[in-house]
Amino acid sequence: MKKGGANLANRQTYRAKPPRRWVYRAAMMAARPTLKLFLGLEIDNQATQGMKGPAVVVANHQGMLDFILTAVAFPQWEISFVASMQYFERRWLRWLLNWMGAIPKRQFYPDLGAVKSIIARIRQGGVVGIFPAGQTSMCGVPGPVGDGIGRLCRKLKAPVVCVHLDGAFFSMSRLCGFRVCRGLCRVSTSLLLTPEQLAQMTDEEAAQAIRQAIDYDEYAWAEKTRPHYKGKRAAGYENLCWRCPKCGAEFSFRSRGSRLFCENCGNEALVDPTMLLRPARPDCQVFSTLRDWYAWQRRLLEQADGPDFVMSEPVELRLGARRGRGMMTLTRREIRYDGFLEGLPFSVSVENRLLPGLLASSRGYFEIYNASHGAMRFYPADGRRVAKWKQCQEYLYQTSEDRAEAE
């Protein structure tokens, strides 16, 4: 990681600039025909044509292209999107995001600077884009959305516009890196809440209205619309399916093209053009969707849960340009690293009730932010292990009795 990127990543706040109109407009002009050609993009934005700012745009967060898919649906606006701080670590991308007016926010960590930037942009008459789930989908359905989005929208006192995406998870999910599956992607917009309606609501009621509007199930949509996707449809699926339903082996799956296969027992799934998983042979045991596979893995975690729960393995620690090695341990109470950093003893821990989730990358690491040390990245020896760490830690957070204190 370059020094500048590391320094930025370890800041909690960063002042973003308003969008540069000519850069933003040029990007949108290029993006629309490109997305239509490669993704089969269809846009229904009649309900919001001619709307003026200020406004808050909320969208469901399915895949890696959600920002651009949302932006092209509003030709009249230059939207300042709230984006994860990790995207600002690369110098060239940070430069582009600043010109596009993006607002950086540390994932899974309170970021007062980001909130102040959002408020300032709305007061200037601008439009802010927010993905309330805070992270892209792991398995084609949304993650939890807290009441904080309702509280923020009520404070902003601006119209709330909803963007509903369909097919974005299948087009380019977080699992597959930057591989694109060509097929169908739909974007629809609507006016969800007016300032007058927000004033009559509680924070919880506003949040619930937003949750319902951005809810989705990619597999239910695919079964209904029967899209046809081309490409390496199973790419990256081994990064989510950490347990084999047939032999019980962990981290044994590999993908090739549209095949997902267990190296331990030969169990194999074929991802068909509608993105459903089919058994390759009569003796294969697979789930028909990643949604069901992920839910099954969660049930396994529930069965293993208890006051003495523990999971641990050796990891490499990367903290900016510094390196270290040690042991990562997850218990019901906390996630903890004990080892070395630059040859010196180093330990750090975070209580699960204070950590809504782990920032996980398809490049084989998960990240935890700590106010004293900054963004810490942990690399297991096998990158396929990251999904289990993420799913397990988030399960422990969601089942913490006192987690409300951290929200």
C-alpha positions in Angstrom: 0.0 0.0 0.0 1.3 3.4 -0.9 2.1 5.7 2.0 -0.4 8.3 1.0 -3.2 5.7 0.8 -2.2 4.2 4.1 -2.3 7.6 5.9 -5.7 8.4 4.4 -7.1 5.0 5.3 -6.2 5.5 9.0 -8.0 8.8 9.2 -11.6 8.8 10.5 -12.6 11.8 8.6 -11.7 13.3 5.2 -13.2 16.4 3.5 -14.6 15.5 0.1 -15.2 18.1 -2.6 -18.5 18.7 -4.5 -18.7 16.8 -7.8 -16.9 18.4 -10.8 -19.8 18.8 -13.2 -17.9 18.2 -16.4 -16.1 15.1 -15.1 -19.4 13.7 -13.7 -21.4 14.4 -16.8 -18.7 12.9 -19.1 -18.5 9.8 -17.0 -22.3 9.3 -17.2 -22.4 9.9 -20.9 -19.9 7.1 -21.4 -21.4 4.8 -18.8 -25.0 4.6 -20.1 -24.4 3.1 -23.5 -21.6 0.9 -22.1 -23.9 -0.6 -19.3 -26.7 -1.1 -21.8 -24.3 -3.0 -24.1 -22.5 -5.2 -21.6 -25.2 -5.6 -18.8 -28.4 -5.3 -20.7 -29.3 -2.3 -18.5 -32.9 -1.2 -18.4 -33.9 2.0 -16.6 -37.3 3.1 -15.3 -36.9 6.6 -13.9 -40.2 8.3 -15.0 -41.2 8.8 -11.4 -38.3 11.0 -10.6 -37.7 12.9 -13.9 -37.4 16.6 -13.4 -36.9 16.4 -9.6 -34.6 19.0 -8.1 -32.3 18.8 -5.1 -31.7 18.6 -2.3 -32.5 14.9 -1.9 -31.2 11.7 -0.3 -31.0 8.7 -2.7 -31.2 5.3 -0.9 -30.5 2.1 -2.9 -30.2 -1.6 -2.3 -26.5 -2.7 -2.4 -26.0 -5.8 -4.5 -22.7 -5.7 -6.4 -19.7 -3.7 -7.4 -21.4 -1.6 -10.0 -24.2 -0.2 -7.8 -22.8 3.3 -7.7 -22.7 3.8 -11.4 -26.0 2.0 -11.9 -27.6 4.4 -9.5 -26.0 7.5 -10.9 -27.1 6.8 -14.5 -30.7 6.7 -13.4 -30.6 10.5 -12.6 -29.4 12.5 -15.6 -30.5 15.7 -13.9 -28.3 15.3 -10.8 -24.6 15.0 -9.8 -24.8 12.6 -6.8 -22.3 12.6 -4.0 -22.1 9.0 -3.0 -21.1 7.8 0.5 -18.3 5.3 -0.2 -16.1 3.0 1.8 -12.8 4.5 2.9 -11.0 1.5 1.3 -11.7 2.8 -2.2 -9.7 6.0 -1.3 -6.5 4.1 -0.6 -5.4 3.9 -4.2 -4.1 7.2 -5.3 -5.6 7.2 -8.8 -9.0 6.1 -7.5 -8.9 8.6 -4.7 -8.3 11.4 -7.3 -11.3 10.2 -9.4 -13.6 9.8 -6.4 -12.8 13.3 -5.1 -13.6 14.7 -8.5 -16.9 12.8 -8.5 -17.7 14.3 -5.1 -17.7 11.0 -3.1 -17.9 11.1 0.7 -15.6 8.6 2.4 -16.8 6.7 5.4 -15.2 4.0 7.6 -17.2 0.8 7.3 -18.6 -0.6 10.5 -17.3 2.3 12.6 -19.0 5.6 13.7 -17.7 8.3 11.4 -18.9 11.8 12.5 -16.9 13.4 9.7 -18.9 11.5 7.1 -22.2 12.6 8.7 -21.1 16.2 8.8 -20.2 16.0 5.1 -23.6 14.6 4.2 -25.4 17.4 6.2 -23.3 20.0 4.5 -24.0 18.7 1.0 -27.7 18.6 1.6 -27.7 22.2 3.0 -25.9 23.3 -0.2 -28.9 21.9 -2.2 -27.0 18.8 -3.3 -27.9 15.2 -3.6 -26.4 12.5 -1.5 -26.4 8.7 -2.4 -26.4 6.2 0.5 -26.5 2.4 0.5 -28.1 1.8 3.9 -26.9 -1.9 4.1 -23.4 -0.5 4.2 -21.9 -3.4 2.2 -22.6 -5.3 -1.0 -24.6 -8.6 -0.8 -22.8 -11.8 0.1 -25.5 -14.1 -1.3 -28.1 -12.2 -3.3 -30.2 -10.9 -0.3 -29.6 -7.8 1.8 -27.8 -7.6 5.1 -29.3 -5.9 8.1 -30.1 -2.2 8.0 -30.2 -0.4 11.3 -32.4 2.5 12.5 -29.6 5.0 11.9 -30.6 5.6 8.3 -34.1 6.7 9.5 -32.6 9.0 12.1 -30.2 10.6 9.5 -33.0 11.1 6.9 -35.2 12.8 9.4 -32.4 15.1 10.5 -31.7 16.0 6.8 -35.3 17.0 6.2 -34.9 16.3 2.4 -36.9 14.1 0.1 -35.9 10.5 0.1 -35.7 8.9 -3.3 -35.5 5.1 -3.6 -33.5 3.2 -6.2 -34.3 -0.5 -6.6 -31.7 -2.6 -8.4 -32.3 -6.1 -9.9 -29.6 -8.3 -11.5 -26.7 -6.3 -10.1 -25.6 -9.1 -7.9 -25.4 -11.5 -10.8 -23.7 -9.0 -13.1 -20.8 -8.3 -10.8 -20.9 -9.5 -7.2 -18.3 -8.9 -4.5 -17.3 -12.6 -4.9 -16.0 -12.4 -8.4 -13.6 -9.5 -8.3 -14.1 -7.6 -11.5 -15.5 -10.3 -13.7 -18.7 -9.4 -15.4 -21.6 -11.7 -16.4 -23.6 -10.3 -19.3 -27.3 -10.6 -19.0 -30.0 -8.3 -17.5 -29.8 -5.5 -15.0 -32.8 -3.3 -14.1 -32.9 0.0 -12.3 -36.1 1.7 -11.1 -36.6 4.9 -9.1 -39.4 6.4 -7.0 -40.0 9.1 -4.5 -40.2 7.3 -1.2 -40.6 9.9 1.5 -41.3 13.7 1.5 -40.0 16.0 4.2 -43.5 16.3 5.5 -43.9 12.5 5.8 -40.5 12.3 7.6 -41.6 14.9 10.1 -44.6 12.7 11.1 -42.4 9.6 11.6 -40.2 8.2 14.3 -36.6 7.2 13.5 -37.7 3.5 13.6 -40.7 4.1 11.2 -38.6 5.9 8.7 -35.9 3.2 8.8 -38.6 0.5 8.3 -40.0 2.3 5.3 -36.5 2.4 3.8 -35.8 -1.2 4.6 -39.0 -2.3 2.9 -38.4 -0.2 -0.2 -34.8 -1.5 -0.8 -35.5 -5.1 0.1 -34.7 -7.7 -2.5 -34.1 -11.3 -3.3 -32.1 -11.8 -6.5 -32.9 -15.5 -6.8 -36.7 -14.9 -6.4 -36.3 -12.2 -9.1 -34.4 -14.6 -11.4 -37.0 -17.3 -11.0 -39.7 -14.9 -12.0 -37.9 -13.1 -14.9 -35.7 -15.9 -16.2 -32.7 -13.8 -17.3 -29.9 -15.3 -19.3 -26.4 -14.6 -18.2 -23.1 -15.3 -20.0 -19.6 -15.5 -18.6 -17.8 -17.3 -15.8 -20.9 -17.6 -13.7 -19.4 -19.5 -10.8 -16.4 -17.2 -10.4 -15.6 -16.5 -6.8 -18.2 -18.8 -5.4 -15.6 -20.7 -3.5 -15.1 -17.5 -1.5 -18.5 -17.9 0.0 -19.2 -21.6 0.1 -16.8 -22.6 2.9 -18.6 -25.9 3.8 -19.3 -28.9 1.5 -22.9 -30.2 2.0 -21.9 -33.7 1.0 -18.6 -34.5 2.8 -18.5 -31.7 5.4 -15.0 -30.5 4.3 -14.3 -26.9 4.8 -12.5 -24.6 2.3 -12.5 -27.3 -0.2 -14.3 -25.7 -3.1 -12.8 -24.3 -6.3 -14.5 -22.7 -9.3 -13.8 -22.9 -13.0 -16.0 -21.2 -15.5 -19.6 -22.1 -14.4 -18.5 -25.1 -12.3 -18.1 -25.2 -8.5 -16.5 -28.3 -7.3 -15.2 -29.8 -4.0 -11.6 -31.0 -4.2 -12.2 -33.4 -1.3 -15.1 -35.5 -2.5 -15.9 -34.4 -6.1 -19.2 -32.8 -5.2 -20.0 -30.4 -8.0 -22.5 -27.7 -8.9 -23.2 -26.1 -12.3 -24.4 -22.5 -12.4 -27.0 -22.3 -15.2 -27.8 -19.2 -17.2 -30.5 -18.1 -14.7 -27.7 -18.2 -12.0 -29.3 -21.2 -10.2 -27.0 -24.0 -9.0 -27.7 -27.5 -10.3 -26.1 -30.7 -9.2 -23.6 -31.9 -11.9 -24.5 -35.5 -11.3 -27.2 -37.5 -9.5 -24.9 -38.2 -6.5 -24.0 -34.5 -6.0 -25.5 -32.5 -3.1 -25.7 -28.8 -3.5 -28.1 -25.9 -2.7 -29.9 -24.3 -5.6 -28.9 -20.7 -4.5 -26.1 -19.0 -2.7 -28.8 -17.6 -0.4 -29.8 -21.1 0.8 -26.1 -22.2 1.0 -25.2 -19.2 3.2 -28.3 -19.7 5.4 -27.3 -23.4 5.9 -23.8 -22.3 7.0 -25.3 -19.9 9.5 -27.3 -22.8 11.0 -24.1 -24.7 11.4 -22.7 -21.7 13.4 -25.8 -21.6 15.5 -25.3 -25.3 16.4 -21.7 -24.7 17.3 -22.4 -21.6 19.4 -22.0 -21.5 23.2 -20.3 -19.7 26.0 -17.0 -21.5 25.2 -17.1 -20.9 21.5 -13.6 -20.2 20.0 -12.2 -20.0 16.5 -8.5 -19.3 15.8 -5.8 -19.5 13.1 -2.5 -17.9 12.2 -2.7 -14.7 10.1 -0.5 -12.1 8.5 -1.2 -8.5 9.8 -0.8 -5.5 7.5 -1.0 -2.1 9.1 -0.1 0.4 6.4 3.4 -0.4 5.3 4.1 -2.4 8.5 3.9 -6.2 8.6 3.5 -8.8 11.3 2.4 -12.3 12.0 0.4 -13.8 14.9 -2.8 -15.6 15.9 -6.4 -14.4 15.3 -8.9 -15.6 17.8 -12.7 -15.2 17.8 -14.7 -15.9 20.9 -18.3 -15.0 21.8 -17.0 -11.9 23.5 -14.4 -10.5 21.1 -12.1 -10.8 18.1 -8.5 -10.6 19.0 -5.0 -10.6 17.4 -1.9 -11.6 19.4 1.5 -11.7 17.8 4.0 -9.3 16.4 4.2 -6.2 14.3 7.6 -5.2 12.8 9.2 -7.7 15.1 7.7 -6.3 18.3 4.9 -7.8 20.4 1.5 -6.5 19.4 -2.0 -7.2 20.5 -5.4 -5.7 19.7 -9.0 -6.7 20.3 -12.5 -5.5 19.6 -15.7 -6.6 21.4 -18.2 -8.2 19.0 -21.0 -6.1 20.3 -19.2 -3.0 19.0 -18.4 -4.4 15.6 -21.4 -4.9 13.3 -19.3 -6.6 10.6 -15.9 -7.3 9.0 -14.9 -5.6 5.9 -14.0 -8.7 3.7 -12.3 -8.7 0.4 -12.2 -11.3 -2.4 -8.5 -10.7 -2.4 -8.2 -12.8 0.7 -8.3 -10.5 3.7 -10.6 -9.0 6.3 -10.2 -5.6 7.9 -10.9 -4.2 11.3 -10.7 -0.5 12.1 -9.3 0.6 15.5 -9.2 4.3 16.6 -5.7 3.9 18.1 -4.1 2.0 15.3 -6.2 2.6 12.2 -7.2 0.1 9.5 -5.7 -3.4 10.1 -5.9 -6.1 7.5 -5.6 -9.7 8.4 -4.7 -12.4 5.8 -5.3 -16.1 6.5 -3.1 -18.5 4.7 -6.1 -19.5 2.5 -8.2 -16.6 1.3 -11.3 -18.9 1.2 -11.3 -18.8 5.0 -12.3 -15.1 5.0 -16.0 -15.8 4.4 -16.3 -18.0 7.5 -14.6 -15.4 9.7 -16.9 -12.7 8.3 -20.1 -14.8 8.7 -19.1 -16.0 12.2 -18.2 -12.6 13.6 -21.4 -11.0 12.2 -23.5 -13.8 13.7 -21.9 -13.2 17.1 -22.6 -9.5 16.8 -26.2 -10.0 15.8 -26.8 -12.4 18.7 -25.0 -10.2 21.3 -27.5 -9.3 24.0 -26.1 -5.8 24.5 -25.2 -4.9 20.9 -27.7 -2.0 20.9 -25.2 -0.1 22.9 -22.8 -0.1 19.9 -25.3 1.0 17.3 
